[in-house]
Amino acid sequence: MESVYTTVCKARLSIADIDRQYYQSHQLTLAQQSTETIRKSMMRLVAYIYNANEALTLRKQQWNVDQPELIEQSIDNEIKLWIDLGQPNFKRIKKACKLSKKVIVYTYNQAHSDGWWNKNKNKLNHFENLSVYAINADEIDKLSNKRMHLNCTLQDGDLQINNGEMHLVIERQKLK
């Protein structure tokens, strides 16, 4: 059996979300398993930035596939927001839509996500509490570091991330 190890990264996010009038700083700890790509780990940050609030949390156990990548729960543990990344299967999305008030899927690998969306869009359009976005984040892995300080500005759906050395613009396209 192949061993799975985890790389732990710390991220300090300064978020200026002009679209939602949200201006806060957040400290996050990311656990990237050896079985996942840097891009997926960094996409967790991107999804967090787009939806940041005091109640939003990253998945506690990366190996527990029954949990969303990010979750927001009420004080009585009701799921208010379920966020998944990539191309989750229809059964998973259906389950999420039943358990949560709002579900968001962020696809980020255009080579795979276009086919996934075309195959599933007719079924997914039936869920009123589901939003699906395609994210152009081809260079997001270049920002990855064990200790990150990222200045993030959201305006008109686009995300600008600056780490002091590099500036990226990440575009989001609403599919549903």
Secondary structure, DSSP 8 states (H G I E B T S, - for coil): -----EEEEEEEEEEEETTTTEEEEEEEEEEEETTS-HHHHHHHHHHHHHH--TTEEE-S-TT-TTS-SEEEE-TT--EEEEEEES---HHHHHHHHHHEEEEEEEE--HHHHHHHHHHHHHHHTT-TTEEEEEEE-TTGGGG--SEEEEEEEEETTEEEEE-SS-EEEEEEEE--
